[in-house]
Amino acid sequence: MQLCFVVLISLFFASVAFAKSDWIDDPSDRRAMPAQDEMQSQGSQDDNKSAEQHDDATGSSPQEHAPLKAEVSRFGSTAQPPMAGGINAPYNTPYRPEQAAFLPSPHQAKVSSGTFHDWLNSTHQDLSANIAKAGKTSIVELKGQWDDAGHALHNFGLPYTRISPDSLSKFPLDQARIIVVDCGCNLTNEAEQTIRGFVANGGYLLTTDWALDACLTRCFPGYVEWNGGYTDGSVVDAHIVSGSDITAGAVSPAYWKIEKRSQFVRRISPHVEILARSRMLSRQDPDQLGILAVTFQYGKGRVLHLVGHFDNNSDGSFNNVLLDPSPGIVVSMRQALAANFVANAIAQP
């Protein structure tokens, strides 16, 4: 009899403790960001970058599918999300913002050239006059195997001259304001020296994706490098973490299309400014930083690097379908930052 009484009392207190549990299933936290596989379903076909060109032993980190550490996020703020330790936190601080704005699953959009052109002109009101002064040779594109910056430049109404990397050292750069190095561009030693001198003397340099390892680490050692990890091909969240003239008119948070086997950026020098980061990408990043865009000054010039491409897609299709249109402005964040950088270069004396 006494044994039965003890069992009943134990069950009673256990039920009370369960009823008073402070764990609450908050529906607002269930889908802080769309699942990776859902975002990939919106993506284009995988980039044809050959895996044979790189050793898979240096591929994505084992943390790629690891769950986030237990923390609560409230989405809905339109302000820039704080980095752990603040905007001016040490450059190696893992990106785990306490707040980030809610983003539904991205939907692709067909964007006309007029939309690109109008957005850029609204952000840079003197652009047309600056282009007329600078001329076609103010923008020089070094065509790569994977990216096609010329397509994006055309959409923004920016005249450019496309040349091969082999001819750069002989090309007259006296009227050039910016050199764009596409992903998959193989530089000669002479081209590296030309780029280094061009930036040191006040020129601008825009690089995308694999140009991190093929161009930046060779032309400007000690600033940034590839950390050995690769991304998957998907659309991730993107947050501006350092406002500047390059981020003018861009919406944050937004989306960012990364390519299959894009190279993760490691910042070496504290003089390198991180412009945009991704919380989702930080889960794959061996350094857990999720860097999307960085900029730094070299001599009198300036450099901008993007993880991913400047062009719309990676499958070589010459169209205006965007997989990562930004809320409100449609133009993707990666393209907005790149176009701002080019426009700023043209505006330089």
C-alpha positions as a Markdown table, in Angstrom:
| # | Residue | x | y | z |
|---|---|---|---|---|
| 1 | Met | 0.0 | 0.0 | 0.0 |
| 2 | Gln | 2.8 | 2.4 | 0.9 |
| 3 | Leu | 4.6 | 1.5 | -2.2 |
| 4 | Cys | 1.6 | 2.4 | -4.4 |
| 5 | Phe | 1.3 | 5.7 | -2.6 |
| 6 | Val | 4.9 | 6.6 | -3.3 |
| 7 | Val | 4.6 | 5.8 | -7.0 |
| 8 | Leu | 1.5 | 8.0 | -7.3 |
| 9 | Ile | 3.2 | 10.9 | -5.6 |
| 10 | Ser | 6.2 | 10.5 | -7.9 |
| 11 | Leu | 4.0 | 10.5 | -11.0 |
| 12 | Phe | 2.2 | 13.6 | -9.8 |
| 13 | Phe | 5.3 | 15.7 | -9.4 |
| 14 | Ala | 6.7 | 14.5 | -12.7 |
| 15 | Ser | 3.6 | 15.7 | -14.5 |
| 16 | Val | 3.8 | 19.1 | -12.8 |
| 17 | Ala | 7.4 | 19.5 | -13.8 |
| 18 | Phe | 6.6 | 18.7 | -17.4 |
| 19 | Ala | 3.7 | 21.1 | -17.4 |
| 20 | Lys | 5.9 | 23.9 | -16.2 |
| 21 | Ser | 8.6 | 23.3 | -18.9 |
| 22 | Asp | 9.8 | 26.7 | -20.3 |
| 23 | Trp | 10.5 | 25.2 | -23.8 |
| 24 | Ile | 8.1 | 26.8 | -26.3 |
| 25 | Asp | 7.7 | 25.8 | -29.9 |
| 26 | Asp | 7.8 | 29.2 | -31.5 |
| 27 | Pro | 6.5 | 28.9 | -35.1 |
| 28 | Ser | 8.5 | 32.0 | -36.1 |
| 29 | Asp | 11.7 | 30.1 | -35.4 |
| 30 | Arg | 10.9 | 27.0 | -37.5 |
| 31 | Arg | 12.0 | 28.5 | -40.8 |
| 32 | Ala | 14.5 | 31.1 | -40.0 |
| 33 | Met | 16.0 | 30.5 | -43.4 |
| 34 | Pro | 14.9 | 28.1 | -46.2 |
| 35 | Ala | 16.5 | 24.7 | -46.1 |
| 36 | Gln | 19.5 | 24.2 | -48.3 |
| 37 | Asp | 17.9 | 21.6 | -50.5 |
| 38 | Glu | 14.9 | 23.9 | -51.2 |
| 39 | Met | 17.3 | 26.7 | -52.1 |
| 40 | Gln | 19.2 | 24.4 | -54.4 |
| 41 | Ser | 15.9 | 23.5 | -56.2 |
| 42 | Gln | 15.7 | 27.1 | -57.3 |
| 43 | Gly | 19.2 | 27.1 | -58.7 |
| 44 | Ser | 20.5 | 26.7 | -62.2 |
| 45 | Gln | 22.3 | 23.6 | -63.5 |
| 46 | Asp | 25.6 | 22.9 | -61.7 |
| 47 | Asp | 28.6 | 24.8 | -62.9 |
| 48 | Asn | 30.7 | 22.7 | -65.3 |
| 49 | Lys | 33.9 | 23.5 | -63.5 |
| 50 | Ser | 35.7 | 20.2 | -63.8 |
| 51 | Ala | 36.4 | 18.5 | -60.5 |
| 52 | Glu | 39.5 | 17.0 | -62.2 |
| 53 | Gln | 41.2 | 20.3 | -62.0 |
| 54 | His | 41.3 | 20.3 | -58.3 |
| 55 | Asp | 42.0 | 17.7 | -55.6 |
| 56 | Asp | 38.8 | 16.6 | -53.8 |
| 57 | Ala | 40.8 | 16.2 | -50.7 |
| 58 | Thr | 40.6 | 20.0 | -50.2 |
| 59 | Gly | 36.8 | 20.0 | -50.7 |
| 60 | Ser | 34.1 | 21.2 | -48.4 |
| 61 | Ser | 34.6 | 21.0 | -44.7 |
| 62 | Pro | 33.0 | 18.2 | -42.7 |
| 63 | Gln | 31.1 | 20.9 | -40.9 |
| 64 | Glu | 29.0 | 21.4 | -44.1 |
| 65 | His | 26.0 | 19.6 | -42.7 |
| 66 | Ala | 26.7 | 20.2 | -39.0 |
| 67 | Pro | 23.8 | 21.8 | -37.1 |
| 68 | Leu | 24.1 | 25.4 | -35.9 |
| 69 | Lys | 25.0 | 25.8 | -32.2 |
| 70 | Ala | 21.9 | 26.3 | -30.0 |
| 71 | Glu | 20.8 | 29.9 | -30.2 |
| 72 | Val | 17.6 | 31.8 | -30.8 |
| 73 | Ser | 17.1 | 34.0 | -33.9 |
| 74 | Arg | 14.3 | 36.5 | -34.4 |
| 75 | Phe | 13.8 | 37.4 | -38.1 |
| 76 | Gly | 12.0 | 40.4 | -39.3 |
| 77 | Ser | 14.4 | 43.3 | -38.8 |
| 78 | Thr | 15.5 | 45.3 | -41.8 |
| 79 | Ala | 18.6 | 46.6 | -40.1 |
| 80 | Gln | 22.0 | 45.1 | -40.8 |
| 81 | Pro | 22.6 | 42.1 | -38.6 |
| 82 | Pro | 25.2 | 42.6 | -35.9 |
| 83 | Met | 28.3 | 40.4 | -36.1 |
| 84 | Ala | 29.4 | 38.7 | -32.9 |
| 85 | Gly | 31.5 | 41.4 | -31.2 |
| 86 | Gly | 30.1 | 44.1 | -33.5 |
| 87 | Ile | 30.9 | 45.4 | -36.9 |
| 88 | Asn | 34.5 | 46.1 | -35.9 |
| 89 | Ala | 35.0 | 42.7 | -34.4 |
| 90 | Pro | 38.3 | 40.9 | -35.2 |
| 91 | Tyr | 38.3 | 39.7 | -38.8 |
| 92 | Asn | 38.4 | 36.0 | -37.7 |
| 93 | Thr | 35.2 | 36.2 | -35.6 |
| 94 | Pro | 32.8 | 33.5 | -36.7 |
| 95 | Tyr | 29.6 | 35.0 | -38.2 |
| 96 | Arg | 26.7 | 34.1 | -35.9 |
| 97 | Pro | 24.5 | 37.1 | -35.8 |
| 98 | Glu | 21.9 | 37.2 | -33.0 |
| 99 | Gln | 19.4 | 38.8 | -35.5 |
| 100 | Ala | 18.9 | 38.4 | -39.2 |
| 101 | Ala | 16.0 | 39.5 | -41.3 |
| 102 | Phe | 13.5 | 36.8 | -42.5 |
| 103 | Leu | 14.0 | 35.7 | -46.1 |
| 104 | Pro | 11.5 | 33.4 | -47.8 |
| 105 | Ser | 12.7 | 30.9 | -50.3 |
| 106 | Pro | 14.2 | 32.8 | -53.3 |
| 107 | His | 12.3 | 32.8 | -56.6 |
| 108 | Gln | 14.0 | 33.3 | -59.9 |
| 109 | Ala | 13.1 | 36.4 | -61.9 |
| 110 | Lys | 13.6 | 37.4 | -65.5 |
| 111 | Val | 15.2 | 40.9 | -65.4 |
| 112 | Ser | 15.4 | 43.2 | -68.4 |
| 113 | Ser | 18.5 | 45.2 | -69.3 |
| 114 | Gly | 16.5 | 48.3 | -68.6 |
| 115 | Thr | 16.0 | 47.3 | -64.9 |
| 116 | Phe | 19.8 | 46.9 | -64.5 |
| 117 | His | 20.5 | 50.1 | -66.3 |
| 118 | Asp | 17.9 | 52.1 | -64.4 |
| 119 | Trp | 19.0 | 50.9 | -61.0 |
| 120 | Leu | 22.6 | 51.8 | -61.6 |
| 121 | Asn | 21.8 | 55.2 | -63.0 |
| 122 | Ser | 19.6 | 56.0 | -60.0 |
| 123 | Thr | 22.5 | 55.1 | -57.7 |
| 124 | His | 25.1 | 57.0 | -59.8 |
| 125 | Gln | 23.4 | 60.0 | -61.3 |
| 126 | Asp | 26.6 | 61.2 | -63.1 |
| 127 | Leu | 27.2 | 57.8 | -64.6 |
| 128 | Ser | 26.3 | 58.7 | -68.2 |
| 129 | Ala | 28.5 | 61.8 | -68.2 |
| 130 | Asn | 31.4 | 59.8 | -66.7 |
| 131 | Ile | 31.0 | 57.0 | -69.3 |
| 132 | Ala | 31.1 | 59.6 | -72.1 |
| 133 | Lys | 34.3 | 61.0 | -70.7 |
| 134 | Ala | 36.0 | 57.7 | -70.0 |
| 135 | Gly | 35.2 | 55.8 | -73.2 |
| 136 | Lys | 35.0 | 52.2 | -74.1 |
| 137 | Thr | 38.5 | 51.3 | -73.0 |
| 138 | Ser | 37.9 | 52.5 | -69.4 |
| 139 | Ile | 36.7 | 49.0 | -68.6 |
| 140 | Val | 38.9 | 46.1 | -69.6 |
| 141 | Glu | 37.6 | 42.5 | -69.2 |
| 142 | Leu | 40.0 | 39.6 | -69.1 |
| 143 | Lys | 37.7 | 36.8 | -70.2 |
| 144 | Gly | 37.7 | 33.6 | -68.1 |
| 145 | Gln | 36.4 | 30.2 | -68.8 |
| 146 | Trp | 33.5 | 30.3 | -66.3 |
| 147 | Asp | 32.3 | 33.8 | -65.7 |
| 148 | Asp | 31.1 | 36.3 | -68.3 |
| 149 | Ala | 31.4 | 39.7 | -66.8 |
| 150 | Gly | 30.8 | 41.3 | -70.2 |
| 151 | His | 27.2 | 40.1 | -70.2 |
| 152 | Ala | 26.5 | 41.8 | -66.9 |
| 153 | Leu | 28.4 | 44.9 | -67.9 |
| 154 | His | 26.2 | 45.1 | -71.1 |
| 155 | Asn | 23.1 | 44.8 | -69.0 |
| 156 | Phe | 24.1 | 47.7 | -66.8 |
| 157 | Gly | 24.9 | 49.8 | -69.9 |
| 158 | Leu | 28.6 | 49.9 | -69.2 |
| 159 | Pro | 30.8 | 49.8 | -72.3 |
| 160 | Tyr | 33.9 | 47.6 | -72.1 |
| 161 | Thr | 36.7 | 46.1 | -74.0 |
| 162 | Arg | 37.4 | 42.3 | -73.8 |
| 163 | Ile | 40.9 | 41.0 | -74.3 |
| 164 | Ser | 42.7 | 37.8 | -73.6 |
| 165 | Pro | 45.1 | 37.5 | -70.6 |
| 166 | Asp | 48.0 | 37.0 | -73.0 |
| 167 | Ser | 47.5 | 40.4 | -74.5 |
| 168 | Leu | 47.1 | 42.4 | -71.3 |
| 169 | Ser | 50.8 | 43.3 | -71.0 |
| 170 | Lys | 50.8 | 44.8 | -74.5 |
| 171 | Phe | 47.4 | 46.5 | -74.2 |
| 172 | Pro | 47.4 | 50.3 | -73.7 |
| 173 | Leu | 45.9 | 51.0 | -70.3 |
| 174 | Asp | 46.4 | 54.8 | -70.2 |
| 175 | Gln | 42.6 | 55.2 | -70.5 |
| 176 | Ala | 41.6 | 52.2 | -68.4 |
| 177 | Arg | 40.0 | 52.8 | -65.0 |
| 178 | Ile | 39.2 | 49.2 | -64.1 |
| 179 | Ile | 40.3 | 45.6 | -65.0 |
| 180 | Val | 37.8 | 42.8 | -64.5 |
| 181 | Val | 39.3 | 39.3 | -64.1 |
| 182 | Asp | 36.7 | 36.6 | -64.7 |
| 183 | Cys | 36.6 | 33.3 | -62.9 |
| 184 | Gly | 38.7 | 30.8 | -64.8 |
| 185 | Cys | 41.1 | 33.3 | -66.2 |
| 186 | Asn | 44.7 | 32.1 | -66.4 |
| 187 | Leu | 47.2 | 34.9 | -66.1 |
| 188 | Thr | 50.7 | 35.0 | -67.4 |
| 189 | Asn | 53.6 | 36.3 | -65.3 |
| 190 | Glu | 53.6 | 39.5 | -67.5 |
| 191 | Ala | 49.8 | 39.9 | -66.9 |
| 192 | Glu | 50.3 | 39.6 | -63.1 |
| 193 | Gln | 53.0 | 42.3 | -63.2 |
| 194 | Thr | 50.7 | 44.5 | -65.3 |
| 195 | Ile | 47.8 | 44.1 | -62.9 |
| 196 | Arg | 49.9 | 44.8 | -59.9 |
| 197 | Gly | 51.3 | 48.0 | -61.4 |
| 198 | Phe | 47.9 | 49.1 | -62.7 |
| 199 | Val | 46.4 | 48.9 | -59.2 |
| 200 | Ala | 49.4 | 50.5 | -57.5 |
| 201 | Asn | 49.1 | 53.5 | -59.7 |
| 202 | Gly | 45.4 | 54.1 | -59.0 |
| 203 | Gly | 43.5 | 51.5 | -61.1 |
| 204 | Tyr | 40.6 | 49.4 | -59.9 |
| 205 | Leu | 40.5 | 45.6 | -60.0 |
| 206 | Leu | 37.4 | 43.4 | -59.8 |
| 207 | Thr | 37.9 | 39.6 | -59.5 |
| 208 | Thr | 35.3 | 36.8 | -59.3 |
| 209 | Asp | 35.4 | 33.3 | -57.8 |
| 210 | Trp | 38.5 | 31.3 | -58.8 |
| 211 | Ala | 40.4 | 34.5 | -59.6 |
| 212 | Leu | 40.9 | 34.6 | -55.8 |
| 213 | Asp | 43.6 | 31.9 | -56.1 |
| 214 | Ala | 44.6 | 32.5 | -59.7 |
| 215 | Cys | 45.0 | 36.3 | -59.5 |
| 216 | Leu | 44.7 | 37.9 | -56.0 |
| 217 | Thr | 47.0 | 35.6 | -54.1 |
| 218 | Arg | 49.6 | 35.9 | -56.8 |
| 219 | Cys | 49.4 | 39.6 | -57.5 |
| 220 | Phe | 48.8 | 40.8 | -53.9 |
| 221 | Pro | 50.2 | 38.2 | -51.5 |
| 222 | Gly | 49.4 | 38.8 | -47.8 |
| 223 | Tyr | 45.9 | 40.2 | -48.3 |
| 224 | Val | 43.5 | 37.3 | -49.0 |
| 225 | Glu | 43.8 | 33.7 | -49.9 |
| 226 | Trp | 41.8 | 30.6 | -50.7 |
| 227 | Asn | 41.4 | 28.5 | -47.5 |
| 228 | Gly | 41.1 | 25.2 | -49.4 |
| 229 | Gly | 37.4 | 24.8 | -49.1 |
| 230 | Tyr | 34.7 | 24.7 | -51.8 |
| 231 | Thr | 31.1 | 25.8 | -51.7 |
| 232 | Asp | 28.2 | 23.8 | -53.1 |
| 233 | Gly | 26.0 | 25.3 | -55.8 |
| 234 | Ser | 23.1 | 27.1 | -54.1 |
| 235 | Val | 21.5 | 30.4 | -53.2 |
| 236 | Val | 22.4 | 31.6 | -49.7 |
| 237 | Asp | 21.4 | 34.5 | -47.5 |
| 238 | Ala | 23.6 | 37.6 | -47.8 |
| 239 | His | 24.1 | 40.4 | -45.3 |
| 240 | Ile | 26.0 | 43.7 | -45.7 |
| 241 | Val | 28.2 | 43.9 | -42.7 |
| 242 | Ser | 30.2 | 47.0 | -43.6 |
| 243 | Gly | 28.6 | 49.9 | -45.4 |
| 244 | Ser | 30.6 | 51.8 | -48.0 |
| 245 | Asp | 30.3 | 53.4 | -51.4 |
| 246 | Ile | 30.4 | 49.8 | -52.9 |
| 247 | Thr | 27.2 | 48.8 | -51.1 |
| 248 | Ala | 25.2 | 52.0 | -52.0 |
| 249 | Gly | 21.7 | 51.1 | -53.1 |
| 250 | Ala | 22.0 | 47.4 | -52.3 |
| 251 | Val | 19.3 | 45.8 | -50.1 |
| 252 | Ser | 20.3 | 43.8 | -47.1 |
| 253 | Pro | 19.5 | 41.1 | -46.3 |
| 254 | Ala | 19.2 | 39.6 | -49.7 |
| 255 | Tyr | 20.2 | 36.5 | -51.6 |
| 256 | Trp | 23.5 | 35.5 | -53.2 |
| 257 | Lys | 24.0 | 32.8 | -55.9 |
| 258 | Ile | 27.2 | 30.9 | -55.3 |
| 259 | Glu | 28.6 | 28.4 | -57.8 |
| 260 | Lys | 29.4 | 24.8 | -57.3 |
| 261 | Arg | 33.0 | 24.7 | -56.1 |
| 262 | Ser | 33.4 | 28.4 | -55.5 |
| 263 | Gln | 36.5 | 29.1 | -53.4 |
| 264 | Phe | 36.1 | 30.2 | -49.8 |
| 265 | Val | 38.0 | 33.4 | -48.8 |
| 266 | Arg | 40.4 | 33.7 | -45.9 |
| 267 | Arg | 41.3 | 37.2 | -44.9 |
| 268 | Ile | 45.0 | 37.5 | -44.0 |
| 269 | Ser | 45.4 | 41.2 | -43.6 |
| 270 | Pro | 43.3 | 43.4 | -41.2 |
| 271 | His | 43.4 | 46.0 | -43.9 |
| 272 | Val | 41.0 | 43.9 | -45.9 |
| 273 | Glu | 37.4 | 45.1 | -45.4 |
| 274 | Ile | 34.7 | 42.4 | -45.4 |
| 275 | Leu | 31.6 | 43.8 | -47.1 |
| 276 | Ala | 29.1 | 40.9 | -47.1 |
| 277 | Arg | 28.8 | 37.6 | -45.3 |
| 278 | Ser | 26.4 | 34.7 | -45.2 |
| 279 | Arg | 25.2 | 32.8 | -42.2 |
| 280 | Met | 24.3 | 29.8 | -44.3 |
| 281 | Leu | 27.6 | 29.8 | -46.0 |
| 282 | Ser | 29.5 | 30.0 | -42.7 |
| 283 | Arg | 28.2 | 26.5 | -42.0 |
| 284 | Gln | 30.2 | 25.1 | -45.0 |
| 285 | Asp | 33.2 | 27.4 | -44.6 |
| 286 | Pro | 36.2 | 25.7 | -42.9 |
| 287 | Asp | 36.9 | 29.1 | -41.2 |
| 288 | Gln | 33.2 | 29.6 | -40.3 |
| 289 | Leu | 33.3 | 33.1 | -41.7 |
| 290 | Gly | 31.0 | 32.9 | -44.7 |
| 291 | Ile | 32.6 | 35.7 | -46.6 |
| 292 | Leu | 30.9 | 36.8 | -49.8 |
| 293 | Ala | 32.7 | 40.0 | -50.8 |
| 294 | Val | 35.9 | 41.8 | -49.7 |
| 295 | Thr | 37.7 | 44.9 | -50.7 |
| 296 | Phe | 41.1 | 46.4 | -50.0 |
| 297 | Gln | 43.4 | 49.2 | -51.1 |
| 298 | Tyr | 46.7 | 48.6 | -52.7 |
| 299 | Gly | 48.9 | 51.6 | -53.4 |
| 300 | Lys | 46.7 | 54.2 | -54.9 |
| 301 | Gly | 44.2 | 51.7 | -56.3 |
| 302 | Arg | 41.4 | 49.4 | -55.0 |
| 303 | Val | 40.4 | 45.8 | -55.3 |
| 304 | Leu | 37.0 | 44.1 | -55.0 |
| 305 | His | 36.5 | 40.3 | -54.9 |
| 306 | Leu | 33.3 | 38.4 | -55.1 |
| 307 | Val | 32.6 | 34.8 | -54.1 |
| 308 | Gly | 30.6 | 33.6 | -57.1 |
| 309 | His | 30.1 | 35.3 | -60.5 |
| 310 | Phe | 29.3 | 38.7 | -61.8 |
| 311 | Asp | 27.2 | 37.3 | -64.6 |
| 312 | Asn | 23.7 | 35.9 | -64.0 |
| 313 | Asn | 24.3 | 32.2 | -64.5 |
| 314 | Ser | 27.1 | 29.7 | -64.7 |
| 315 | Asp | 25.7 | 27.5 | -67.4 |
| 316 | Gly | 26.7 | 29.8 | -70.2 |
| 317 | Ser | 23.2 | 30.7 | -71.2 |
| 318 | Phe | 23.0 | 34.3 | -72.5 |
| 319 | Asn | 19.8 | 35.3 | -70.7 |
| 320 | Asn | 18.7 | 37.6 | -67.9 |
| 321 | Val | 17.2 | 35.1 | -65.6 |
| 322 | Leu | 18.3 | 35.8 | -62.0 |
| 323 | Leu | 18.2 | 33.1 | -59.4 |
| 324 | Asp | 18.9 | 35.6 | -56.5 |
| 325 | Pro | 17.0 | 38.8 | -57.2 |
| 326 | Ser | 17.1 | 41.2 | -54.2 |
| 327 | Pro | 13.9 | 42.2 | -52.5 |
| 328 | Gly | 12.6 | 45.5 | -53.8 |
| 329 | Ile | 15.4 | 46.3 | -56.4 |
| 330 | Val | 15.5 | 42.9 | -58.2 |
| 331 | Val | 19.1 | 43.4 | -59.1 |
| 332 | Ser | 21.1 | 40.8 | -57.1 |
| 333 | Met | 23.4 | 42.0 | -54.3 |
| 334 | Arg | 26.5 | 40.5 | -55.9 |
| 335 | Gln | 25.8 | 42.4 | -59.1 |
| 336 | Ala | 24.9 | 45.6 | -57.3 |
| 337 | Leu | 28.2 | 45.6 | -55.4 |
| 338 | Ala | 30.2 | 44.8 | -58.6 |
| 339 | Ala | 28.3 | 47.5 | -60.7 |
| 340 | Asn | 28.8 | 50.1 | -57.9 |
| 341 | Phe | 32.5 | 49.3 | -57.9 |
| 342 | Val | 32.8 | 49.7 | -61.7 |
| 343 | Ala | 30.8 | 52.9 | -61.6 |
| 344 | Asn | 33.1 | 54.3 | -58.9 |
| 345 | Ala | 36.1 | 53.4 | -60.9 |
| 346 | Ile | 34.8 | 55.2 | -64.0 |
| 347 | Ala | 34.1 | 58.3 | -61.8 |
| 348 | Gln | 37.8 | 58.4 | -60.7 |
| 349 | Pro | 39.9 | 61.1 | -62.4 |
